Amino acid sequence: MTRAQLTDDEWEFIAPHLPIGDYGPYPERLRQQFEGVVWKFRTGSQWREMPREFGAW
């Protein structure tokens, strides 16, 4: 687990506050996508450098 990945308790707190639209984000990938955004803003890196564990950029 990296610093950008959330614990289950943290995710349980955040998940109800995130919007789910008709066309995405997809609920089954929402946590992965959210953690990718957290990683991006914590590191300041380019999207292309995102680790594979967070999905395609």
N, C-alpha and C positions, 0 to 999 in steps of 0.2 A: 504494500500500500504506500503510495506517495503522499506527500503533503497535500496534493490537490484532490486526492480521493477522499470521499466522505465516509465517516463511519455510518453504520445502519441507523444509529440514534440521530445523527445529524440529518441524514436523508429523510427520516420520518418527520422531522420538524419542518424541513424545507419543501418537500414534495407537494403538500396540499396547496401551497401558495403559487405554484407554477402553472401557467395557462396551458391547456391542451386544446389546440384548434382542430378544425375539420381536416386540414391538410398537413398537419405536422406541428410541432415535433411529434414523433411517434412515441407513444407511452412506453413501449418496451425498450427504447433507447434513450429515454429522457435523462436518466441518471448519468449515463455515459456521456451524453452531449453536455450536460450541465458541468460535469467534472472537467471536461475538455475546456470549457470556457473559463472555469476557475484557474486551470493550469495556465492558460494563455495569459491571463491578466496578472497572475502571480509572478510569472517568469519574464514577461515582456517579450517573449520570443515570437518569431513569425509563425503563422498558422502552419506553414510547410514543415516546421520542426516538431510538430505535435506528435507525441508518442502514439503508436498504433493502438494502445489500449483504450484510447478515447475515441476511436473511430476515424473515419476519413475526414480530412479537413475540407 
